[in-house]
Amino acid sequence: MGERIRGRKGQQLRRRRLANEPLCRRCKERGRITAATVPDHIKPLALGGEDVDENIRCLCDDCHDQVTREQFGHRRRTEVGADGWPVA
Ligand SMILES: [Zn+2]
């Protein structure tokens, strides 16, 4: 598992990454211009990603929440059958 760089050095790194990519990458792909607030790990550290610039994309809060949910599968998907009841 990759090591997250913490403390003062981590904050400088975060600022530098946001300066490198000031707009949310995911919004930009959808034709929206949104200020990035979070340098996100493309491959999460928890899944073996490394804390290096090549593994970073800057995102806005909303996109960061969404990709985190997708990556960790917290999104609950309930399928509904033809009779309107959830399918087990
Ligand atoms: Zn966004």
PDB file of the backbone (N, CA, C, O) and the ligand in Angstrom, with CONECT records:
HET     ZN  A 101       1
ATOM      1  N   MET A   1       0.850  -1.199   0.000  1.00  0.00           N
ATOM      2  CA  MET A   1       0.000   0.000   0.000  1.00  0.00           C
ATOM      3  C   MET A   1       0.885   1.248   0.000  1.00  0.00           C
ATOM      4  O   MET A   1       1.908   1.285   0.683  1.00  0.00           O
ATOM      5  N   GLY A   2       0.497   2.256  -0.755  1.00  0.00           N
ATOM      6  CA  GLY A   2       1.306   3.473  -0.837  1.00  0.00           C
ATOM      7  C   GLY A   2       1.247   4.270   0.449  1.00  0.00           C
ATOM      8  O   GLY A   2       0.263   4.221   1.187  1.00  0.00           O
ATOM      9  N   GLU A   3       2.303   4.996   0.702  1.00  0.00           N
ATOM     10  CA  GLU A   3       2.360   5.854   1.885  1.00  0.00           C
ATOM     11  C   GLU A   3       1.807   7.219   1.529  1.00  0.00           C
ATOM     12  O   GLU A   3       2.193   7.798   0.514  1.00  0.00           O
ATOM     13  N   ARG A   4       0.917   7.735   2.341  1.00  0.00           N
ATOM     14  CA  ARG A   4       0.458   9.093   2.154  1.00  0.00           C
ATOM     15  C   ARG A   4       1.454  10.040   2.835  1.00  0.00           C
ATOM     16  O   ARG A   4       1.862   9.824   3.977  1.00  0.00           O
ATOM     17  N   ILE A   5       1.828  11.081   2.111  1.00  0.00           N
ATOM     18  CA  ILE A   5       2.762  12.040   2.686  1.00  0.00           C
ATOM     19  C   ILE A   5       1.964  13.015   3.549  1.00  0.00           C
ATOM     20  O   ILE A   5       1.010  13.637   3.082  1.00  0.00           O
ATOM     21  N   ARG A   6       2.368  13.139   4.819  1.00  0.00           N
ATOM     22  CA  ARG A   6       1.581  13.917   5.766  1.00  0.00           C
ATOM     23  C   ARG A   6       2.303  15.168   6.226  1.00  0.00           C
ATOM     24  O   ARG A   6       3.429  15.451   5.816  1.00  0.00           O
ATOM     25  N   GLY A   7       1.614  15.917   7.101  1.00  0.00           N
ATOM     26  CA  GLY A   7       2.223  17.068   7.761  1.00  0.00           C
ATOM     27  C   GLY A   7       2.478  18.227   6.803  1.00  0.00           C
ATOM     28  O   GLY A   7       1.820  18.359   5.771  1.00  0.00           O
ATOM     29  N   ARG A   8       3.455  19.067   7.174  1.00  0.00           N
ATOM     30  CA  ARG A   8       3.745  20.275   6.416  1.00  0.00           C
ATOM     31  C   ARG A   8       4.099  19.955   4.962  1.00  0.00           C
ATOM     32  O   ARG A   8       3.676  20.651   4.039  1.00  0.00           O
ATOM     33  N   LYS A   9       4.861  18.916   4.783  1.00  0.00           N
ATOM     34  CA  LYS A   9       5.264  18.539   3.436  1.00  0.00           C
ATOM     35  C   LYS A   9       4.040  18.130   2.612  1.00  0.00           C
ATOM     36  O   LYS A   9       3.942  18.425   1.421  1.00  0.00           O
ATOM     37  N   GLY A  10       3.113  17.443   3.281  1.00  0.00           N
ATOM     38  CA  GLY A  10       1.896  17.025   2.614  1.00  0.00           C
ATOM     39  C   GLY A  10       1.050  18.216   2.180  1.00  0.00           C
ATOM     40  O   GLY A  10       0.446  18.203   1.107  1.00  0.00           O
ATOM     41  N   GLN A  11       1.013  19.243   3.022  1.00  0.00           N
ATOM     42  CA  GLN A  11       0.230  20.441   2.683  1.00  0.00           C
ATOM     43  C   GLN A  11       0.833  21.187   1.510  1.00  0.00           C
ATOM     44  O   GLN A  11       0.115  21.673   0.636  1.00  0.00           O
ATOM     45  N   GLN A  12       2.158  21.275   1.494  1.00  0.00           N
ATOM     46  CA  GLN A  12       2.821  21.934   0.366  1.00  0.00           C
ATOM     47  C   GLN A  12       2.543  21.175  -0.923  1.00  0.00           C
ATOM     48  O   GLN A  12       2.298  21.765  -1.975  1.00  0.00           O
ATOM     49  N   LEU A  13       2.589  19.864  -0.814  1.00  0.00           N
ATOM     50  CA  LEU A  13       2.349  18.994  -1.958  1.00  0.00           C
ATOM     51  C   LEU A  13       0.937  19.215  -2.498  1.00  0.00           C
ATOM     52  O   LEU A  13       0.718  19.300  -3.706  1.00  0.00           O
ATOM     53  N   ARG A  14      -0.009  19.305  -1.572  1.00  0.00           N
ATOM     54  CA  ARG A  14      -1.400  19.491  -1.937  1.00  0.00           C
ATOM     55  C   ARG A  14      -1.577  20.818  -2.682  1.00  0.00           C
ATOM     56  O   ARG A  14      -2.235  20.889  -3.720  1.00  0.00           O
ATOM     57  N   ARG A  15      -0.962  21.873  -2.112  1.00  0.00           N
ATOM     58  CA  ARG A  15      -1.064  23.189  -2.753  1.00  0.00           C
ATOM     59  C   ARG A  15      -0.435  23.175  -4.137  1.00  0.00           C
ATOM     60  O   ARG A  15      -0.970  23.749  -5.086  1.00  0.00           O
ATOM     61  N   ARG A  16       0.705  22.512  -4.235  1.00  0.00           N
ATOM     62  CA  ARG A  16       1.396  22.483  -5.525  1.00  0.00           C
ATOM     63  C   ARG A  16       0.562  21.722  -6.561  1.00  0.00           C
ATOM     64  O   ARG A  16       0.485  22.117  -7.724  1.00  0.00           O
ATOM     65  N   ARG A  17      -0.045  20.651  -6.130  1.00  0.00           N
ATOM     66  CA  ARG A  17      -0.846  19.861  -7.062  1.00  0.00           C
ATOM     67  C   ARG A  17      -2.075  20.633  -7.516  1.00  0.00           C
ATOM     68  O   ARG A  17      -2.457  20.571  -8.684  1.00  0.00           O
ATOM     69  N   LEU A  18      -2.696  21.363  -6.586  1.00  0.00           N
ATOM     70  CA  LEU A  18      -3.866  22.171  -6.959  1.00  0.00           C
ATOM     71  C   LEU A  18      -3.451  23.329  -7.874  1.00  0.00           C
ATOM     72  O   LEU A  18      -4.212  23.740  -8.750  1.00  0.00           O
ATOM     73  N   ALA A  19      -2.239  23.847  -7.662  1.00  0.00           N
ATOM     74  CA  ALA A  19      -1.752  24.924  -8.530  1.00  0.00           C
ATOM     75  C   ALA A  19      -1.478  24.395  -9.935  1.00  0.00           C
ATOM     76  O   ALA A  19      -1.675  25.094 -10.929  1.00  0.00           O
ATOM     77  N   ASN A  20      -1.018  23.144  -9.996  1.00  0.00           N
ATOM     78  CA  ASN A  20      -0.752  22.519 -11.296  1.00  0.00           C
ATOM     79  C   ASN A  20      -2.030  22.271 -12.073  1.00  0.00           C
ATOM     80  O   ASN A  20      -2.050  22.373 -13.299  1.00  0.00           O
ATOM     81  N   GLU A  21      -3.085  21.947 -11.364  1.00  0.00           N
ATOM     82  CA  GLU A  21      -4.346  21.599 -12.012  1.00  0.00           C
ATOM     83  C   GLU A  21      -5.471  22.287 -11.252  1.00  0.00           C
ATOM     84  O   GLU A  21      -6.142  21.661 -10.432  1.00  0.00           O
ATOM     85  N   PRO A  22      -5.681  23.580 -11.522  1.00  0.00           N
ATOM     86  CA  PRO A  22      -6.623  24.357 -10.694  1.00  0.00           C
ATOM     87  C   PRO A  22      -8.096  24.053 -10.985  1.00  0.00           C
ATOM     88  O   PRO A  22      -8.972  24.438 -10.211  1.00  0.00           O
ATOM     89  N   LEU A  23      -8.368  23.367 -12.088  1.00  0.00           N
ATOM     90  CA  LEU A  23      -9.770  23.088 -12.404  1.00  0.00           C
ATOM     91  C   LEU A  23     -10.064  21.604 -12.245  1.00  0.00           C
ATOM     92  O   LEU A  23      -9.216  20.753 -12.515  1.00  0.00           O
ATOM     93  N   CYS A  24     -11.280  21.312 -11.804  1.00  0.00           N
ATOM     94  CA  CYS A  24     -11.700  19.927 -11.608  1.00  0.00           C
ATOM     95  C   CYS A  24     -11.639  19.162 -12.932  1.00  0.00           C
ATOM     96  O   CYS A  24     -12.264  19.554 -13.918  1.00  0.00           O
ATOM     97  N   ARG A  25     -10.882  18.072 -12.937  1.00  0.00           N
ATOM     98  CA  ARG A  25     -10.678  17.321 -14.170  1.00  0.00           C
ATOM     99  C   ARG A  25     -11.966  16.647 -14.636  1.00  0.00           C
ATOM    100  O   ARG A  25     -12.261  16.596 -15.830  1.00  0.00           O
ATOM    101  N   ARG A  26     -12.714  16.139 -13.683  1.00  0.00           N
ATOM    102  CA  ARG A  26     -13.927  15.407 -14.034  1.00  0.00           C
ATOM    103  C   ARG A  26     -14.983  16.351 -14.608  1.00  0.00           C
ATOM    104  O   ARG A  26     -15.657  16.023 -15.584  1.00  0.00           O
ATOM    105  N   CYS A  27     -15.119  17.531 -13.990  1.00  0.00           N
ATOM    106  CA  CYS A  27     -16.063  18.523 -14.510  1.00  0.00           C
ATOM    107  C   CYS A  27     -15.634  18.959 -15.908  1.00  0.00           C
ATOM    108  O   CYS A  27     -16.468  19.114 -16.800  1.00  0.00           O
ATOM    109  N   LYS A  28     -14.337  19.154 -16.093  1.00  0.00           N
ATOM    110  CA  LYS A  28     -13.825  19.609 -17.382  1.00  0.00           C
ATOM    111  C   LYS A  28     -14.176  18.614 -18.474  1.00  0.00           C
ATOM    112  O   LYS A  28     -14.520  19.000 -19.591  1.00  0.00           O
ATOM    113  N   GLU A  29     -14.087  17.318 -18.144  1.00  0.00           N
ATOM    114  CA  GLU A  29     -14.439  16.287 -19.116  1.00  0.00           C
ATOM    115  C   GLU A  29     -15.912  16.385 -19.506  1.00  0.00           C
ATOM    116  O   GLU A  29     -16.313  15.921 -20.573  1.00  0.00           O
ATOM    117  N   ARG A  30     -16.706  16.986 -18.639  1.00  0.00           N
ATOM    118  CA  ARG A  30     -18.137  17.133 -18.913  1.00  0.00           C
ATOM    119  C   ARG A  30     -18.476  18.534 -19.380  1.00  0.00           C
ATOM    120  O   ARG A  30     -19.645  18.918 -19.428  1.00  0.00           O
ATOM    121  N   GLY A  31     -17.449  19.295 -19.724  1.00  0.00           N
ATOM    122  CA  GLY A  31     -17.657  20.621 -20.266  1.00  0.00           C
ATOM    123  C   GLY A  31     -17.990  21.671 -19.223  1.00  0.00           C
ATOM    124  O   GLY A  31     -18.510  22.736 -19.555  1.00  0.00           O
ATOM    125  N   ARG A  32     -17.692  21.376 -17.956  1.00  0.00           N
ATOM    126  CA  ARG A  32     -17.959  22.349 -16.904  1.00  0.00           C
ATOM    127  C   ARG A  32     -16.645  22.879 -16.341  1.00  0.00           C
ATOM    128  O   ARG A  32     -15.645  22.164 -16.286  1.00  0.00           O
ATOM    129  N   ILE A  33     -16.664  24.112 -15.936  1.00  0.00           N
ATOM    130  CA  ILE A  33     -15.479  24.721 -15.342  1.00  0.00           C
ATOM    131  C   ILE A  33     -15.736  24.882 -13.848  1.00  0.00           C
ATOM    132  O   ILE A  33     -16.544  25.715 -13.438  1.00  0.00           O
ATOM    133  N   THR A  34     -15.052  24.089 -13.043  1.00  0.00           N
ATOM    134  CA  THR A  34     -15.226  24.133 -11.595  1.00  0.00           C
ATOM    135  C   THR A  34     -13.844  24.157 -10.947  1.00  0.00           C
ATOM    136  O   THR A  34     -12.938  23.439 -11.371  1.00  0.00           O
ATOM    137  N   ALA A  35     -13.691  24.977  -9.930  1.00  0.00           N
ATOM    138  CA  ALA A  35     -12.413  25.040  -9.228  1.00  0.00           C
ATOM    139  C   ALA A  35     -12.158  23.724  -8.496  1.00  0.00           C
ATOM    140  O   ALA A  35     -13.039  23.213  -7.805  1.00  0.00           O
ATOM    141  N   ALA A  36     -10.970  23.187  -8.647  1.00  0.00           N
ATOM    142  CA  ALA A  36     -10.603  21.971  -7.933  1.00  0.00           C
ATOM    143  C   ALA A  36     -10.254  22.318  -6.491  1.00  0.00           C
ATOM    144  O   ALA A  36      -9.655  23.357  -6.214  1.00  0.00           O
ATOM    145  N   THR A  37     -10.639  21.434  -5.586  1.00  0.00           N
ATOM    146  CA  THR A  37     -10.326  21.657  -4.173  1.00  0.00           C
ATOM    147  C   THR A  37      -9.565  20.484  -3.560  1.00  0.00           C
ATOM    148  O   THR A  37      -8.991  20.606  -2.478  1.00  0.00           O
ATOM    149  N   VAL A  38      -9.564  19.351  -4.257  1.00  0.00           N
ATOM    150  CA  VAL A  38      -8.980  18.143  -3.677  1.00  0.00           C
ATOM    151  C   VAL A  38      -8.064  17.454  -4.690  1.00  0.00           C
ATOM    152  O   VAL A  38      -8.519  17.097  -5.777  1.00  0.00           O
ATOM    153  N   PRO A  39      -6.799  17.262  -4.362  1.00  0.00           N
ATOM    154  CA  PRO A  39      -5.979  16.398  -5.206  1.00  0.00           C
ATOM    155  C   PRO A  39      -6.343  14.946  -4.889  1.00  0.00           C
ATOM    156  O   PRO A  39      -6.104  14.461  -3.783  1.00  0.00           O
ATOM    157  N   ASP A  40      -6.918  14.273  -5.864  1.00  0.00           N
ATOM    158  CA  ASP A  40      -7.427  12.918  -5.624  1.00  0.00           C
ATOM    159  C   ASP A  40      -6.455  11.889  -6.191  1.00  0.00           C
ATOM    160  O   ASP A  40      -5.835  12.114  -7.230  1.00  0.00           O
ATOM    161  N   HIS A  41      -6.330  10.769  -5.505  1.00  0.00           N
ATOM    162  CA  HIS A  41      -5.516   9.679  -6.033  1.00  0.00           C
ATOM    163  C   HIS A  41      -6.337   8.897  -7.039  1.00  0.00           C
ATOM    164  O   HIS A  41      -7.397   8.367  -6.706  1.00  0.00           O
ATOM    165  N   ILE A  42      -5.846   8.821  -8.276  1.00  0.00           N
ATOM    166  CA  ILE A  42      -6.576   8.113  -9.325  1.00  0.00           C
ATOM    167  C   ILE A  42      -6.754   6.660  -8.906  1.00  0.00           C
ATOM    168  O   ILE A  42      -7.852   6.108  -8.973  1.00  0.00           O
ATOM    169  N   LYS A  43      -5.661   6.058  -8.477  1.00  0.00           N
ATOM    170  CA  LYS A  43      -5.769   4.743  -7.845  1.00  0.00           C
ATOM    171  C   LYS A  43      -5.611   4.963  -6.345  1.00  0.00           C
ATOM    172  O   LYS A  43      -4.538   5.369  -5.898  1.00  0.00           O
ATOM    173  N   PRO A  44      -6.646   4.706  -5.566  1.00  0.00           N
ATOM    174  CA  PRO A  44      -6.596   5.025  -4.127  1.00  0.00           C
ATOM    175  C   PRO A  44      -5.426   4.346  -3.436  1.00  0.00           C
ATOM    176  O   PRO A  44      -5.042   3.226  -3.775  1.00  0.00           O
ATOM    177  N   LEU A  45      -4.874   5.046  -2.464  1.00  0.00           N
ATOM    178  CA  LEU A  45      -3.771   4.469  -1.693  1.00  0.00           C
ATOM    179  C   LEU A  45      -4.210   3.159  -1.054  1.00  0.00           C
ATOM    180  O   LEU A  45      -3.440   2.203  -0.964  1.00  0.00           O
ATOM    181  N   ALA A  46      -5.464   3.135  -0.612  1.00  0.00           N
ATOM    182  CA  ALA A  46      -5.981   1.935   0.051  1.00  0.00           C
ATOM    183  C   ALA A  46      -6.022   0.742  -0.892  1.00  0.00           C
ATOM    184  O   ALA A  46      -6.069  -0.407  -0.454  1.00  0.00           O
ATOM    185  N   LEU A  47      -6.002   1.029  -2.209  1.00  0.00           N
ATOM    186  CA  LEU A  47      -6.043  -0.058  -3.189  1.00  0.00           C
ATOM    187  C   LEU A  47      -4.683  -0.257  -3.846  1.00  0.00           C
ATOM    188  O   LEU A  47      -4.578  -0.873  -4.907  1.00  0.00           O
ATOM    189  N   GLY A  48      -3.643   0.271  -3.207  1.00  0.00           N
ATOM    190  CA  GLY A  48      -2.291   0.023  -3.697  1.00  0.00           C
ATOM    191  C   GLY A  48      -1.715   1.138  -4.553  1.00  0.00           C
ATOM    192  O   GLY A  48      -0.608   1.011  -5.075  1.00  0.00           O
ATOM    193  N   GLY A  49      -2.471   2.254  -4.704  1.00  0.00           N
ATOM    194  CA  GLY A  49      -1.962   3.388  -5.471  1.00  0.00           C
ATOM    195  C   GLY A  49      -0.827   4.081  -4.742  1.00  0.00           C
ATOM    196  O   GLY A  49      -0.677   3.938  -3.528  1.00  0.00           O
ATOM    197  N   GLU A  50      -0.025   4.836  -5.492  1.00  0.00           N
ATOM    198  CA  GLU A  50       1.101   5.531  -4.874  1.00  0.00           C
ATOM    199  C   GLU A  50       0.823   7.019  -4.776  1.00  0.00           C
ATOM    200  O   GLU A  50       0.061   7.574  -5.568  1.00  0.00           O
ATOM    201  N   ASP A  51       1.448   7.664  -3.793  1.00  0.00           N
ATOM    202  CA  ASP A  51       1.275   9.099  -3.603  1.00  0.00           C
ATOM    203  C   ASP A  51       2.288   9.860  -4.466  1.00  0.00           C
ATOM    204  O   ASP A  51       3.193  10.518  -3.953  1.00  0.00           O
ATOM    205  N   VAL A  52       2.115   9.753  -5.776  1.00  0.00           N
ATOM    206  CA  VAL A  52       2.996  10.441  -6.721  1.00  0.00           C
ATOM    207  C   VAL A  52       2.126  11.266  -7.668  1.00  0.00           C
ATOM    208  O   VAL A  52       0.942  10.980  -7.844  1.00  0.00           O
ATOM    209  N   ASP A  53       2.723  12.287  -8.273  1.00  0.00           N
ATOM    210  CA  ASP A  53       1.952  13.199  -9.126  1.00  0.00           C
ATOM    211  C   ASP A  53       1.231  12.461 -10.261  1.00  0.00           C
ATOM    212  O   ASP A  53       0.133  12.850 -10.659  1.00  0.00           O
ATOM    213  N   GLU A  54       1.844  11.414 -10.768  1.00  0.00           N
ATOM    214  CA  GLU A  54       1.235  10.676 -11.884  1.00  0.00           C
ATOM    215  C   GLU A  54      -0.074  10.013 -11.467  1.00  0.00           C
ATOM    216  O   GLU A  54      -0.901   9.666 -12.310  1.00  0.00           O
ATOM    217  N   ASN A  55      -0.252   9.843 -10.160  1.00  0.00           N
ATOM    218  CA  ASN A  55      -1.462   9.189  -9.658  1.00  0.00           C
ATOM    219  C   ASN A  55      -2.444  10.219  -9.099  1.00  0.00           C
ATOM    220  O   ASN A  55      -3.352   9.873  -8.343  1.00  0.00           O
ATOM    221  N   ILE A  56      -2.257  11.485  -9.477  1.00  0.00           N
ATOM    222  CA  ILE A  56      -3.091  12.558  -8.923  1.00  0.00           C
ATOM    223  C   ILE A  56      -3.938  13.206 -10.000  1.00  0.00           C
ATOM    224  O   ILE A  56      -3.456  13.491 -11.097  1.00  0.00           O
ATOM    225  N   ARG A  57      -5.193  13.436  -9.686  1.00  0.00           N
ATOM    226  CA  ARG A  57      -6.047  14.299 -10.503  1.00  0.00           C
ATOM    227  C   ARG A  57      -6.761  15.210  -9.531  1.00  0.00           C
ATOM    228  O   ARG A  57      -7.169  14.778  -8.453  1.00  0.00           O
ATOM    229  N   CYS A  58      -6.919  16.491  -9.909  1.00  0.00           N
ATOM    230  CA  CYS A  58      -7.559  17.418  -8.995  1.00  0.00           C
ATOM    231  C   CYS A  58      -9.051  17.478  -9.291  1.00  0.00           C
ATOM    232  O   CYS A  58      -9.473  17.560 -10.444  1.00  0.00           O
ATOM    233  N   LEU A  59      -9.831  17.435  -8.228  1.00  0.00           N
ATOM    234  CA  LEU A  59     -11.279  17.385  -8.360  1.00  0.00           C
ATOM    235  C   LEU A  59     -11.939  18.415  -7.452  1.00  0.00           C
ATOM    236  O   LEU A  59     -11.324  18.912  -6.508  1.00  0.00           O
ATOM    237  N   CYS A  60     -13.208  18.733  -7.751  1.00  0.00           N
ATOM    238  CA  CYS A  60     -13.994  19.539  -6.825  1.00  0.00           C
ATOM    239  C   CYS A  60     -14.586  18.611  -5.758  1.00  0.00           C
ATOM    240  O   CYS A  60     -14.525  17.389  -5.892  1.00  0.00           O
ATOM    241  N   ASP A  61     -15.146  19.183  -4.724  1.00  0.00           N
ATOM    242  CA  ASP A  61     -15.691  18.374  -3.631  1.00  0.00           C
ATOM    243  C   ASP A  61     -16.720  17.358  -4.118  1.00  0.00           C
ATOM    244  O   ASP A  61     -16.685  16.189  -3.735  1.00  0.00           O
ATOM    245  N   ASP A  62     -17.637  17.821  -4.968  1.00  0.00           N
ATOM    246  CA  ASP A  62     -18.715  16.941  -5.429  1.00  0.00           C
ATOM    247  C   ASP A  62     -18.159  15.725  -6.173  1.00  0.00           C
ATOM    248  O   ASP A  62     -18.548  14.587  -5.912  1.00  0.00           O
ATOM    249  N   CYS A  63     -17.238  15.994  -7.107  1.00  0.00           N
ATOM    250  CA  CYS A  63     -16.681  14.896  -7.893  1.00  0.00           C
ATOM    251  C   CYS A  63     -15.875  13.967  -7.000  1.00  0.00           C
ATOM    252  O   CYS A  63     -15.905  12.748  -7.171  1.00  0.00           O
ATOM    253  N   HIS A  64     -15.163  14.540  -6.057  1.00  0.00           N
ATOM    254  CA  HIS A  64     -14.353  13.717  -5.161  1.00  0.00           C
ATOM    255  C   HIS A  64     -15.252  12.764  -4.371  1.00  0.00           C
ATOM    256  O   HIS A  64     -14.952  11.578  -4.234  1.00  0.00           O
ATOM    257  N   ASP A  65     -16.354  13.301  -3.858  1.00  0.00           N
ATOM    258  CA  ASP A  65     -17.308  12.444  -3.142  1.00  0.00           C
ATOM    259  C   ASP A  65     -17.808  11.318  -4.040  1.00  0.00           C
ATOM    260  O   ASP A  65     -17.893  10.162  -3.627  1.00  0.00           O
ATOM    261  N   GLN A  66     -18.136  11.682  -5.270  1.00  0.00           N
ATOM    262  CA  GLN A  66     -18.712  10.678  -6.172  1.00  0.00           C
ATOM    263  C   GLN A  66     -17.713   9.594  -6.526  1.00  0.00           C
ATOM    264  O   GLN A  66     -18.041   8.408  -6.479  1.00  0.00           O
ATOM    265  N   VAL A  67     -16.479   9.992  -6.885  1.00  0.00           N
ATOM    266  CA  VAL A  67     -15.520   8.958  -7.282  1.00  0.00           C
ATOM    267  C   VAL A  67     -15.133   8.096  -6.086  1.00  0.00           C
ATOM    268  O   VAL A  67     -14.881   6.900  -6.231  1.00  0.00           O
ATOM    269  N   THR A  68     -15.086   8.709  -4.905  1.00  0.00           N
ATOM    270  CA  THR A  68     -14.751   7.920  -3.722  1.00  0.00           C
ATOM    271  C   THR A  68     -15.817   6.862  -3.477  1.00  0.00           C
ATOM    272  O   THR A  68     -15.508   5.712  -3.164  1.00  0.00           O
ATOM    273  N   ARG A  69     -17.067   7.264  -3.622  1.00  0.00           N
ATOM    274  CA  ARG A  69     -18.153   6.298  -3.442  1.00  0.00           C
ATOM    275  C   ARG A  69     -18.066   5.196  -4.484  1.00  0.00           C
ATOM    276  O   ARG A  69     -18.274   4.024  -4.171  1.00  0.00           O
ATOM    277  N   GLU A  70     -17.755   5.573  -5.743  1.00  0.00           N
ATOM    278  CA  GLU A  70     -17.668   4.562  -6.793  1.00  0.00           C
ATOM    279  C   GLU A  70     -16.504   3.607  -6.525  1.00  0.00           C
ATOM    280  O   GLU A  70     -16.636   2.394  -6.682  1.00  0.00           O
ATOM    281  N   GLN A  71     -15.358   4.173  -6.116  1.00  0.00           N
ATOM    282  CA  GLN A  71     -14.185   3.339  -5.918  1.00  0.00           C
ATOM    283  C   GLN A  71     -14.368   2.374  -4.772  1.00  0.00           C
ATOM    284  O   GLN A  71     -13.893   1.239  -4.820  1.00  0.00           O
ATOM    285  N   PHE A  72     -15.062   2.826  -3.734  1.00  0.00           N
ATOM    286  CA  PHE A  72     -15.169   1.969  -2.557  1.00  0.00           C
ATOM    287  C   PHE A  72     -16.532   1.287  -2.458  1.00  0.00           C
ATOM    288  O   PHE A  72     -16.826   0.592  -1.485  1.00  0.00           O
ATOM    289  N   GLY A  73     -17.349   1.498  -3.477  1.00  0.00           N
ATOM    290  CA  GLY A  73     -18.601   0.759  -3.564  1.00  0.00           C
ATOM    291  C   GLY A  73     -19.592   1.071  -2.465  1.00  0.00           C
ATOM    292  O   GLY A  73     -20.371   0.205  -2.067  1.00  0.00           O
ATOM    293  N   HIS A  74     -19.575   2.317  -1.963  1.00  0.00           N
ATOM    294  CA  HIS A  74     -20.529   2.671  -0.917  1.00  0.00           C
ATOM    295  C   HIS A  74     -21.895   3.007  -1.486  1.00  0.00           C
ATOM    296  O   HIS A  74     -22.894   3.088  -0.771  1.00  0.00           O
ATOM    297  N   ARG A  75     -21.904   3.198  -2.794  1.00  0.00           N
ATOM    298  CA  ARG A  75     -23.181   3.549  -3.410  1.00  0.00           C
ATOM    299  C   ARG A  75     -24.088   2.325  -3.401  1.00  0.00           C
ATOM    300  O   ARG A  75     -23.710   1.251  -3.869  1.00  0.00           O
ATOM    301  N   ARG A  76     -25.253   2.500  -2.880  1.00  0.00           N
ATOM    302  CA  ARG A  76     -26.191   1.396  -2.839  1.00  0.00           C
ATOM    303  C   ARG A  76     -27.036   1.421  -4.100  1.00  0.00           C
ATOM    304  O   ARG A  76     -27.692   2.415  -4.413  1.00  0.00           O
ATOM    305  N   ARG A  77     -27.006   0.328  -4.800  1.00  0.00           N
ATOM    306  CA  ARG A  77     -27.799   0.266  -6.012  1.00  0.00           C
ATOM    307  C   ARG A  77     -28.933  -0.714  -5.775  1.00  0.00           C
ATOM    308  O   ARG A  77     -28.701  -1.900  -5.539  1.00  0.00           O
ATOM    309  N   THR A  78     -30.118  -0.233  -5.836  1.00  0.00           N
ATOM    310  CA  THR A  78     -31.266  -1.101  -5.648  1.00  0.00           C
ATOM    311  C   THR A  78     -31.984  -1.231  -6.979  1.00  0.00           C
ATOM    312  O   THR A  78     -32.441  -0.239  -7.548  1.00  0.00           O
ATOM    313  N   GLU A  79     -32.078  -2.423  -7.458  1.00  0.00           N
ATOM    314  CA  GLU A  79     -32.800  -2.626  -8.707  1.00  0.00           C
ATOM    315  C   GLU A  79     -34.256  -2.877  -8.386  1.00  0.00           C
ATOM    316  O   GLU A  79     -34.612  -3.562  -7.427  1.00  0.00           O
ATOM    317  N   VAL A  80     -35.071  -2.295  -9.226  1.00  0.00           N
ATOM    318  CA  VAL A  80     -36.501  -2.428  -9.005  1.00  0.00           C
ATOM    319  C   VAL A  80     -37.098  -3.270 -10.126  1.00  0.00           C
ATOM    320  O   VAL A  80     -36.882  -2.986 -11.304  1.00  0.00           O
ATOM    321  N   GLY A  81     -37.838  -4.288  -9.765  1.00  0.00           N
ATOM    322  CA  GLY A  81     -38.445  -5.180 -10.740  1.00  0.00           C
ATOM    323  C   GLY A  81     -39.674  -4.570 -11.389  1.00  0.00           C
ATOM    324  O   GLY A  81     -40.089  -3.464 -11.044  1.00  0.00           O
ATOM    325  N   ALA A  82     -40.252  -5.302 -12.332  1.00  0.00           N
ATOM    326  CA  ALA A  82     -41.394  -4.817 -13.093  1.00  0.00           C
ATOM    327  C   ALA A  82     -42.604  -4.558 -12.195  1.00  0.00           C
ATOM    328  O   ALA A  82     -43.467  -3.742 -12.519  1.00  0.00           O
ATOM    329  N   ASP A  83     -42.656  -5.265 -11.060  1.00  0.00           N
ATOM    330  CA  ASP A  83     -43.781  -5.069 -10.146  1.00  0.00           C
ATOM    331  C   ASP A  83     -43.555  -3.905  -9.176  1.00  0.00           C
ATOM    332  O   ASP A  83     -44.395  -3.628  -8.319  1.00  0.00           O
ATOM    333  N   GLY A  84     -42.393  -3.217  -9.325  1.00  0.00           N
ATOM    334  CA  GLY A  84     -42.138  -2.050  -8.490  1.00  0.00           C
ATOM    335  C   GLY A  84     -41.458  -2.352  -7.171  1.00  0.00           C
ATOM    336  O   GLY A  84     -41.165  -1.435  -6.404  1.00  0.00           O
ATOM    337  N   TRP A  85     -41.200  -3.620  -6.892  1.00  0.00           N
ATOM    338  CA  TRP A  85     -40.510  -3.990  -5.659  1.00  0.00           C
ATOM    339  C   TRP A  85     -39.023  -4.197  -5.927  1.00  0.00           C
ATOM    340  O   TRP A  85     -38.644  -4.656  -7.005  1.00  0.00           O
ATOM    341  N   PRO A  86     -38.178  -3.860  -4.949  1.00  0.00           N
ATOM    342  CA  PRO A  86     -36.743  -4.072  -5.134  1.00  0.00           C
ATOM    343  C   PRO A  86     -36.419  -5.535  -5.401  1.00  0.00           C
ATOM    344  O   PRO A  86     -37.006  -6.436  -4.800  1.00  0.00           O
ATOM    345  N   VAL A  87     -35.478  -5.756  -6.310  1.00  0.00           N
ATOM    346  CA  VAL A  87     -35.046  -7.112  -6.625  1.00  0.00           C
ATOM    347  C   VAL A  87     -33.913  -7.490  -5.678  1.00  0.00           C
ATOM    348  O   VAL A  87     -32.940  -6.748  -5.545  1.00  0.00           O
ATOM    349  N   ALA A  88     -34.034  -8.624  -5.029  1.00  0.00           N
ATOM    350  CA  ALA A  88     -33.005  -9.042  -4.067  1.00  0.00           C
ATOM    351  C   ALA A  88     -31.733  -9.469  -4.795  1.00  0.00           C
ATOM    352  O   ALA A  88     -30.755  -9.853  -4.154  1.00  0.00           O
TER     353      ALA A  88
HETATM  354 ZN    ZN A 101     -15.970  18.341 -10.403  1.00  0.00          ZN2+
END
